[in-house]
Amino acid sequence: MTTEPEILTRVASGVGVITLNRPKALHALNRAMCDAMIAALLAWREDEAVQSVLIDHSGERGFCAGGDIRMIAESGAGDASEARAFFKAEYQLNHLLFDYPKPVTAIVDGIVMGGGVGISEPATVRIATERTTYAMPETGIGLFPDVGGGWFLPRLPGQTGVWLALTGARLKAADTVFLGIHTHYLPTDALEAFRAILSVDPAYPIDVADGLEDDAGEAPIEAHLEAIDRLFAFDTVEQIFAALEADGSDWALAQLAILKTKSPQSLKVSLRQLRTGAALETFAENMAMEYALGGRVVRTHDFQEGVRAVIVDKDNAPKWSPADLSGVTDAALDALFAPLPAGEEWTPLP
C-alpha cells in the first residue's frame, strides 16, 4: 500500500504549487512537511521558470488546523528537543515565506489556525472564501499565538490582535478581510477561474485576485471595534479584566467569561509577546523571541494540561496552575522570555 506524500509540489505555467496533503489531520503541520516546503521554496527561489508560488490544500475540510500538537506535548513532557526541532523548522519556513523574493498566494479555504496562520500570513495574496474560519486559539491549550503572531497580531487595526490572541475568537471571511488578515474574498466557485487566469499571468497574482474578488459582506466585528480598542489597550491582563468588568455590557462580560476559561499563564505570556513584538524592528527578531519562549512553554504544566483536556481526553476541563492571574509572577514571565544561551538561538535560513 502506497501512502501519498503529505506535501505535494509541482511547477505549472510559471507557478510553483505547494499543496498540503494531510486531510485526515486537517493538514496539521509536522516537521517533515515544513522541511518539504522549505526545500521547494529554496529550489524555486532562483528558478526563472517559477514566477510566483501558490499554497493550497487537498480536500475540502480545512486549509491547515495548526501544528502537530500531540507530538509537541509528548516532547515537552521530556526534554522538548523534538518540539524545539519542529519549531526551528516551522519558524524558518515562516521567515522564508515572509522574505520570499517572489509573490506568494495562499488560498485559505476552510479552517486556518496556528501553523496554518504561520504559512498564510506572510503571503502577498491571502484569499479567504465562504468556508474560511480563522482563529489563534492557543490560550485555551496553555500555549501562545506563535508562528509570527507576535509580529502580525499587534499590527492589525487597534487592539483587535490582542483581543484575538487572548480570547481565541473565531472569525469568518467578512471579518478577516475587513481587518486585513486576508487580502481578498473569493467564493469557492471562483477559485478555478483564479487558477486558470494565474496560469496565464503567473507573475501578478494580486492583479488576478483584484479582478475576481467579491464582497465578503458586512463585518460583525466592526460594531465592537471601539470597545475592543478601549478595553484591550492595557499592558496587564488584570487591567483588561477590570475594564471588561467595569464596562458591564453584555459583549464585555461575554469576553470576560471567555478569558476566565483560558490559562492565566498563557494570557500573560501572550499579552507580553504582542506588546514586545509590536516594538521589534524585524520579523526575524520576533521569531527568535517566539522560539525561546516556545521551547520553555511546552514544558510547563499548563501546556501539558491544556493538551490533555482539549486534545487527548477531550473533557474540556483543564486545571490551570497557577489557577488565577495573581499566581503568574513577573519573575516567572521573565524566565520564560529570557534570551537563549549563545549557540542555541533561532536563526533564519541563509
Secondary structure, DSSP 8 states (H G I E B T S, - for coil): -----SEEEEEETTEEEEEE--GGGTT-B-HHHHHHHHHHHHHHHT-TT--EEEEEESSSSEEE--B-HHHHHHHHTTT-HHHHHHHHHHHHHHHHHHT-SS-EEEEE-SEEETHHHHHHTTSSEEEE-TT-EEE--GGGGT----TTHHHHGGGSSTTHHHHHHHH---EEHHHHHHHTSSSEE--GGGHHHHHHHHHHSTT-HHHHHHHH-------GGGGGHHHHHHHS--SSHHHHHHHHHHH--HHHHHHHHHHTTS-HHHHHHHHHHHHHHHH-S-HHHHHHHHHHHHHHHTTSHHHHHHHIIIIIS-------SS-SGGGS-HHHHHHHH----TT-S-----
